[in-house]
Amino acid sequence: MATFFAPEERMMKVAEAQRNGYGIANTPTRLVVRSLPNAPETYNQNVAGVPMTVLRTSTIFEKKWLLTQIDAAAACPLLLGSVSFTPDTISWFLPRHIDPLISSNRFTLLEVHMGIDGRRLDAAEMAARRYSMSINDMHIVIEIPVGAVGGYFKSHVKDDQYLTSYTIELMLELLWTEDDGQEDTRYKVLFPITTPLLPRPLQVIDYTVPEEGAFKVLLGPLGSDVVLMNVIFPAEVLSMAECNIRGFNIQEHASQNGSKAFTLQVPFTDTVVLQMKEVGLTVYGLPLTFDLLVLPEFTPFAHRVYLQAVLEDKVAPSVSGSCDYEDFYVLVSYGSPSFNFQTIVGKRALTPSLAQQYGLMENGTHFTFTVPFTAPDAVFQAVESSSIRSRLDVSLRSPETNKNVQEFSMACNFFTTLTECFPNGTMTALAVKLESVPNLDLSQLTLRDPTCAPSFSDDRFAYFVFTANTCGTTRKFLPRAMLYENEISLPDELEVTKDPKSNEPEYELKVSCYYDMNTTRAVAFLIGPRRSEPYAETAKDELQVAMRLAADVSYSTFHSVEDYPVTRFLQQPLHFEVELMRATNPKVSLELENCWATASNDRTSQPRWNLIINGCPNPADSYQVVFHPVWPDARVRYPAQYKRFEVQKFAFAADPDTLSQQVILTWRMFCAPYQRIKL
């Protein structure tokens, strides 16, 4: 016999109770009573502010002359009233003292355990999942972040809007005792909680970088129960598989919290992309719709997206140029403002110092610079009878990719006196280093006679001075002239030692001079009285002259003021250069009338030794001054306005024996220059 309190008493036999949906079973040690939560015999009771469904029973067992009565009660919290929600947190309140289950005023709570899906969690697991449990005088409070591990999201669609709910099944297990001697009571409640529908507006993140030439978009987050069926474009519908075949690269990405997202890439060049041209710009547009489905209900919904990208029509920088009789002229157009590039001249970057050397000028659209054909950044391609073919390479390089975006080359023939023939039989020849022989050492070149080396050489030029009857020069008689010939090449012993694997050709330069024979030239002149005396218009002008000491015969580097006094041993060469400063007229030349050395800073002091007299080396000097030719380069624009000469270090001494000692002595050099104008 079972008695139910609802709250009035109602007695039922076991069979009748079972017919009413109750489950009653017993073992020698247990009595089990089960009831539906909404059974007629249950009732609601407010316990410490928490509504609970209560079932109270009294069961009587009959055995012969023995009756046994067992009173039992159960209480379950209701969702409404025991749970509160915020957009981010679920809070569950359970009474600490569950009155329907306690018959004594002396109550002691021994244990409280929390769990998920019927499994207890220890403190470390709760902290890892960001669960919290607190106990106060009235309640046990559980707080769970929405979306925490242990629960799951469910997708919903309402009015074509995407919503989600979050469900988690919490467990609380309590153990208490009553001090009237009864046994301990263990109470366990499994409590599924589902949040109200939460609006989850889908986010569309546009990752498009116009310069990469493709739209890139992300759609999410979505629940794991959402599938993407199709992508709808204005003129066609494509499944995920068809998008990837088309080259759109659509992918699904799952996250650790169970949500997912979809990414889609569509190149600007595809026909589904709209294009509109504006001034200097191209506007790309992509309307599309994501066709989605919620499982297992198969509820469809869609999300529309419009993507737009603006790409500047990039105009690449360009290079053009021209030549005159001695220079290359280069013009570089910037192109689009966003186009970043670095200018390479020859094999060197156009640094600020190099740009200043080449006279760079710029405005908002382009810049120009001038490179002499003899500059180190130009290369010599070929030598003809009276000209040198020089080439200048200019490239524009992207610093991001380190690749050339523009390459430009121009080659021109520049008139150059390579061979000079003088009436006294002196011949001069200029040899240049060609691009085809990069490993050639010009100082090793000789005339036919291997003992006839260059009078001057550097890494680009070799200058020979010889007479028609020396250095292996041959003579040939022609009908009305005599032909003197020689050639410049490497000596045979150096040709033999060259690397046999080298593809460099042999260097050979022919030198020829023609002299007319039996030629009579008539000169006529007339003497008459002058009507007036010639006069010159008087004017004054000042030109500054600078003399500097070079580090070596190349005249590429010079000693600064801080280096003086410069010391040399006896008979070591000193290389001087005298320059006519700030002279812009190419017809003005510099001439050295006299140069001398003294032992002090006073140019008129004694002793004094003359090195150059009336423009010529002192004939009384045992080691005469050696003049060096001057060639145009990046620093020397007009060679006639420079003079270079070499003096061997000597000493002033009364005792001739002093000159043979290896001692360091000091003296000063002075020159008296003047200018000459070619008319």
Sequence and secondary structure as in RCSB ss.txt:
>XXXX:A:sequence
MATFFAPEERMMKVAEAQRNGYGIANTPTRLVVRSLPNAPETYNQNVAGVPMTVLRTSTIFEKKWLLTQIDAAAA
CPLLLGSVSFTPDTISWFLPRHIDPLISSNRFTLLEVHMGIDGRRLDAAEMAARRYSMSINDMHIVIEIPVGAVG
GYFKSHVKDDQYLTSYTIELMLELLWTEDDGQEDTRYKVLFPITTPLLPRPLQVIDYTVPEEGAFKVLLGPLGSD
VVLMNVIFPAEVLSMAECNIRGFNIQEHASQNGSKAFTLQVPFTDTVVLQMKEVGLTVYGLPLTFDLLVLPEFTP
FAHRVYLQAVLEDKVAPSVSGSCDYEDFYVLVSYGSPSFNFQTIVGKRALTPSLAQQYGLMENGTHFTFTVPFTA
PDAVFQAVESSSIRSRLDVSLRSPETNKNVQEFSMACNFFTTLTECFPNGTMTALAVKLESVPNLDLSQLTLRDP
TCAPSFSDDRFAYFVFTANTCGTTRKFLPRAMLYENEISLPDELEVTKDPKSNEPEYELKVSCYYDMNTTRAVAF
LIGPRRSEPYAETAKDELQVAMRLAADVSYSTFHSVEDYPVTRFLQQPLHFEVELMRATNPKVSLELENCWATAS
NDRTSQPRWNLIINGCPNPADSYQVVFHPVWPDARVRYPAQYKRFEVQKFAFAADPDTLSQQVILTWRMFCAPYQ
RIKL
>XXXX:A:secstr
 EEEESSSEEEE HHHHHHTT EEEE SS EEEE  TT TT EEEEETTEEEEEEEEEEEEEETTEEEEEEEEEE
EE HHHHEEE SSEEEEEEESS GGG   S EEEEEEEEEETTEE  HHHHHHHT EEEE SSEEEEEEETT TT
 EEEEEEETTEEEEEEEEEEEEEEEEEETTS   EEEEEEEEEE   EE   EEEE  BGGGTEEEEEEEEE TT
EEEEEEE SS EEEHHHHHHHT   EEEE TTS EEEEEEEETTSTTSEEEEETTEEEEEEEEEEEEEETTTTEE
EEEEEEEEEEEE     EEEEEE SSEEEEEEE  STT   EEEETTEE  HHHHHHTT EE SSEEEEEEETTS
TTEEEEEE SSEEEEEEEEEEE TTT  EEEEEEEEEEEE   EEE TTSEEEEEEE BTT TT  GGG B SST
T   SEE SSEEEEEEETTSTT EEEE SSEEEEEEEEE  HHHHHTS TT      EEEEEEEEE S       
     SS            EEEEEESSTT S B  GGG S    TT EEEEEEEETT   TTEEEEEEEEEEESS
S TT SSEEEEEETTEE TT SS  EEE     SS S GGGEEEEEEE     SSGGGGGS      EEEEEEEE
EE  
